[in-house]
Structures are given as structure tokens and as C-alpha cells.
Amino acid sequence: MLRRIALCMTLLTGFAHAAPIDDALRQYDSGKYGEAAKAFVPLAENGDARAQEKLSVMYFYGRGVAEDEGRAMEWARRSADQGNIDAMYFIGTMYVFGDKIPKTVADPDQEAARWFFEAASRNHAEAEYGLGLLFLAGKGVVQDQEEALKWIRRAADHGHATARSFLANERPAAH
């Protein structure tokens, strides 16, 4: 009986530690960005990679906080340094779509490709698709249709709906 009580206490303690991030994620998912930001900040400052990644997105798009691409990049890098593949993908996305981020590097497309590759090599479907598109366009990488299709196929295999649609509409080249 004492073991069961100890096990229950251990489980409850584990749930108590998980609750702040879960609450913050629920607020974020329901569009309560200001509340989510307040909840994410202390978690992110204490090293929670998910909170850091979400804060990055919030700063980039100005959701619940003032838009600040520099802070977005800082939080994403802290999260990516801990192995968060969503943050790795988002860093690539910021290099593609950021207004201020690209000005900090010589070739933003090359940086985007590097970060997409980091996440794609860990089976991140969005990053696989993004990397495929970069190879297709020759942005940041050598233009290579075969390599592009390899990554787009991987994305489709990992459930990426747009990649599947792309491949379904692909026509063989005429000779």
C-alpha cells in the first residue's frame, strides 16, 4: 500500500511539473497569445525548449508580444541548441521570410537550407518539403531536380499533404 501511495505521489509530482508548459500551450493553441507569452517567458528562461520555440514564433509574428525578429531568432537558436527540430525548421523559415533576419548573413537562402537540412535529416516533414523547394529553385543550394524530388518524397512519406499533392500533380518530362 505504501508503494502505491509513493507511486501516486511520484506521478502527481510529474504532472505538476508538466502543467505550466501544458497550460501555456493550451493558451497558445486557443489564441490567447498574451497569456501564453506570460506563461512561456519564465519557462523559456529556465531552459524549456518548447517554450523557447513557441516564444520564437510569437516574436516573429507579433503574437501576444511586440514583433521582434532578433528576439525570435535568439529564442529559436536556444531551443535548436537543445535539439528541438521544430525550432531548427523555424530558423530556416525565418531566413526565408524574415525582413530583418536575412540582413544579418551573406546568403539567407543558404542559411535556410542549412537549417532545413538539420531538421529534415531528423525526419521533420515541413523541413523536408522546404528543403526540396529550395533544391527545385536553386536557392541556397545548387539547383537539382532529383535532389528536390528526394526531399519532397520524404516529406510526402512523412504525411506532408502539400508534398503529396505536388507529387500527384508531377508530370514526367517530355524528351
N, C-alpha and C positions, 0 to 999 in steps of 0.2 A: 504494500500500500504506500509506503514511504517513497519507493522508487517511482510509482505512478505520479505522486504529487510533485516530486522533483522534476520528472519529465514534463509535466504540465507547466510548471514554473519556467522551465527552460524554454519551452515552446512559446509561452506567453511573453517572455523577455525578448525572444527573437522577433515576435510580431510587433512588440512595442518599438524596437529599433527600426523596423521596416516601415512603420506607419507614417513618419514625416515625409519620406520620399513618395510613398503611395498617395498620401493626401495632396501633395504638391502636383503630382502627375494627374490626379483626378481634376484638380482645379484647372490645370493647363488644358487638358482634354475637353473640359466643358467651357473653355473660352474665358475663364476668369483669370486673365493674364496678370493683372496687378497683384492679386492674392498669391498666384503661383510664384511670381517673381520674389515676393517677400519670403515665401517658404523655401525657394530654391537657393537664395543667396547664402544663408548660413550652412546649408548642406554642401554647396559647391565650395565654399571657403574651407570646409573641413575635408575636402577631397572626394566628394561623391561624384563619380564620373558622369552618371546620368543627369544629375542636377547641373553640372558644368555644361554638358552638351545642350540641354534644354535652354539654359541661360544664353548660350551662344546663339541659338535660333531666335530667341526673344530679342536680343540686342540687334541682331542683323535686320530683323523685320520691324523692330519697334513695337513689339507686343508686350504691353504692360510696363515697359521701360522706354527710355528715350533711345531712338535708333543710334547705334554706335558700332560701326563695323570693326573698329580697332578692338573694342572690348569683346565683341563677338568672336574675333579671331583668338584673343587671349584665352577665353573660356574653352573654345573648341580645341585649342592646342593642349591645354591642361588635361582635357578629357581624352584626347587622342593619345597623349603620352602614357595614359593608363591602359591603352589598348581598346578604347571604345571605337568600334568600327563605324558607328553612326556619325561620330564626331569626325573621323577621318574623311568619310564621304562628304560631310558638310563643309569641311575645309576646302575640298575640291570645288564644291558648289559655290562657295564664296569667291574663289578665284575666277570662276566663270561669270558670275552675275554681280559681283561687288562693284560698287562705283569707286570706292577708295582703296580697297584691298589690292587690286591689281597694280596700283601705282607704287606699291612697296617692293615689287620684284621686277626683274628684267623681262621675264616671259610668264605672264599669269596662266596662259594655256598649258605651258609645260608644268607649272606647279599644280594645276588642276589635274593633269594626267598623272602626276606622281602620287597625289593623294587619292585619286580614284583607284589607281593601281593598288595602293596599300589596302584599301577596303575591299576591292574586288578580289584580291588574292586571298581574302578571308571569306569569300562567298557572299558579299553584300550585293544583292541584285541591282539596286539603283546605281551603285558604283560600276558594276559590270556594264550596265547599259550606257552609262555616261562615258565610260572609257571607250566602249565600242563606237559611240558617236564621234568622239574625238579622233579615233583612228579613221573613221569614214571621211571626216572633214579635213584631216591632216592638221589639226590644231594641237600644238604642243607635242606632237609625235609625228613620225613620218606617215604620210597617208598610205594606208594599207587596207584594202577592202577585205582581204582574207582574215587579217587580224581583227578587224572591226566585227566581222560576222562571228568569229570565235567568241568574242566577249558578249555580243548580243545574244547568241545562242545560249551561252552560260546564264545570262540574265533570264532568258525565257525558261530555261530548265529550273531556275530557282523561283519561278512563279511570277516574273515581271510581265504584267499584262500588255504594256506597250511594246515590249520586246517581242512578245508572241505575235502581236498584231503586225509589227514590222516584218517579221519573218514570213507570216502568212501572205503578205502583200508583195514579198520579194519576187521579182521575175528573173529568170535566168538571162544572162547577157546573150545577145544575138552575135553570131560570128560571121 
